[in-house]
Amino acid sequence: MNYIPRLAAIVARNESEAAFAESTVTSFGLNVSRFDSTTSLTNQLQSQAASGEAASTPDIVILAGSASDLDREGVDQLASIVPVVVTTSAATVPDAVDLMKQGAKDVVVLPCSRDELWQRVSETLKACDAEAACKALQAELRARMDSLTAAENDVVDAMLDGLANKQIAQRLGIGLRTVELRRSKIMRKMQARSVAELVKFICMSGKLRPSAFATVSEAEASTCGGSVAP
């Protein structure tokens, strides 16, 4: 598989600010595209999305500038599309807080070394990669949940209530063999190897009934925060 370099978009009105950011990220292997305003970049990204050119979307945006000439207009809209890191000089704490409220992932106050800037940028990339992977996994688990039939969901609810197969059969008014077959299909569709893993998947999908938390065993519930391969 060919390696595809990651892309950073740099938005800056000041050449020296842009040059520092560009030289930093390119020295660590990123490709760079430059823009003179957040609006021009946002417009391009929206146009690309409409035409299906998502492959050219930057992995990160570096918004560079001093506190006085930083292009803050449209930061919130831009940050909703792609992660934004701000590099700025003479910024106050309220400035940084305001930028974070607008959606910036990090605010790096200049001057700083190239190594420090890269560390902050790479940490943001890693965090966003992890978040994207988590969302993808959650979507996959929800799709698995959606593949269950109403009858299978009834069995899932009973399992989450801690009922054994015979008790599930009595509650639902069905035969024991039917419970066993539905349970087998549930485990196969959810790709779960145990009841604990099934609970974990349901929890991670966001579709666990609030009332189920009271009956799920502590050992099973504790698995909900872990990561799992789809």
N, C-alpha and C positions, 0 to 999 in steps of 0.2 A: 504494500500500500504506500502510495506516495505521500510524503509529508506536506501538509498545506500550512504555510506560515500563518500565524494569527495576525489580524489586522487591527490597528489602532487608528482612530480618527482624531485628529488634533484640531481643536477649535481655538483660535487665538487671533487677536487684533494686533498684538505686539510680536514683531519678528524674533526678538531675543527670547521671549517666553516660549514661543513655538519651537525655536531651534533647540532649546534645552530639552524640552519634552521629546522632540523627535530623535535627537542624538542618543537620548537615554534608551528609549524603547527599541530603536533599530539596533543598538549595540547588543541587545539581548535577543535579537532574532525576529522582532515583529516588523511587519510591513506597515507603512504609514500613508495616510491620505490627509490632506489639510483642507480646512474650511475656515472662512472668515467670520461666520456667525452660526449660532445654534439653529437659527431659522433655516438657513440654506442646507444644513446637514439634515435636519428633520424633514424638510421637503423632499430631499433626495431619498431618504429612507422610506418615506411613505410612498413615493413613486415606485421605488424598487419592489416594495411589498405588494403593491397593486399589480405589478407586472410579473410577479413571481421570481424576482431576482434576489432571493434571500441569501444566496451564497456570497454576495458582495457586502452584506451587512457587517459592519465592524464588530469585533469582539468586545471592544471597550472604547469609550470616548474620553479623551483628556481635554478638559476645558481649562485653558491657561490664560493668565492675565493678572495684573495687579488688582488690588481691591477697587480701584477707581475705574479701570477700563475692562473689567471682567464682563463678558457677555452673559448676563444672567437671564435674559429674556428667553423664555421657552425651555429653561432647564427641566422643569417638571415634565413637559411633554416629551422631551428628548429622553429623559431618564426612564420613561415608561416603555421605551423601545429597546434601549441598550444601556448597559451599566456606564455610569459617568463618574470619573474621578476628577476633582478640581485641584489644580495647582495654582496657588496665588501668593503674592507677597503682601505684607502689611495688613493681613486679614485679622479682624478681631474675633473673639469667641462668638459674639452674636452673629457675625458674618458667616462663620462656619456652621453654626446651628441653623441659620436660615437656609443655607445651601443644602444641608442634610435634609431639612424638612421638605425642600423642593425635589428631593429624590437622589441627590448625589450619594454614591456609596462611600466616598472618602474625600476628605479635604486635606491636602498636603500644603503646609505653609513653607514658602521659600524664604531664604535660600536653604537648600538641602543638597546632599550629595546625590550623584546618579544612582549609587547603590541603594540609598534610602528610598528614592523615588521608585525605583524598580521594585523594591520589596513591597511597597504599598500597592503598586499596580498589579504585581503578580498575586498578592494576597486577595485582591479584589477579584481577579480572574478565577482563582481557585474557588473562592466562595460562591461566585456566580455559576461556575461549572457544577458545583455540588448542588446548588439550588435547582438548576435546570434538570439535573439527573433525578433529583427527588420528585420534581413535578412530573417528569416522564414516567417514573415508576408508579406514582400515584394514579396517573391516567391509565396505565396498564392494569393496575389492580382494580380500578373502577370498571374497566372494560370486562375484566374477569367476573366481577360481581354482577354486572349487567347481563352476563350470559346465563346466569342462574334462572331457572323457572320459578314461578310463584310457589310451587310445591316444594322445590328445593330450598327456597328462602324460608319456608315454614320450618323445615328441618334445621336450617342454620340457626334460626331464632331459638329453637328448643335446645340445640347444642350449646348456645351461648348462655342459656339458662341453667346449664349444668346437668341436663337430663341424660340418662343412659338410654340406649336404643329402645328397651322395653317401655320406658316411661314416655319416650317420644311417640312410639306407636299408640300408646293409650291416649295421649293428649290429642293426637291428630286423627285417631280412629282409623288407622291403617295397620297393615300387617307388619310384623317384624322384618320379614324379608324385604318389603318395600322400603322400610327405613334404611336398611343396610345398603340397598341399591342406590337410593338417593344420596346417602352419605358418601358412597364411593364416587358417584358422579360429581358431587360437590368438591371433594378433595382433588379429583382429576382436573376439573375446570379451573379451580383456584390454584392448581399446581402446588398444593400444600402437602408436606410429608407427615404432618402431625396436627392434632387439634390445636396445640400451642402455636404452630406456624400459621394455621388457618386464622386464628384470632389475631395474630400479628398482622397478617395481610389485610383483614377486614378493618382493623384499627388504622392501618396506614392509608387505606383507601378513603378514609373519612366517612364511611358508611355504617359505622358501628352505632347501634341504638344507644342513646344515653343511659337508658335503664339497664342495658346489658353490663355496664361497668360494675354494677352492684353484685352480679352473679359470676362474672368471669373471675377465675382464681387469680390470686396475687401473682403466682409464677407465670401464668399466661399473660396477664395484663402487662407485666414488666417487659415483655418482648416487644411491645408496641413502638418503643423508641429506637429500635435497632435498624440497621440497614439490611437489605436483602436483595439478591440478584433476581431479576424477573425471570 
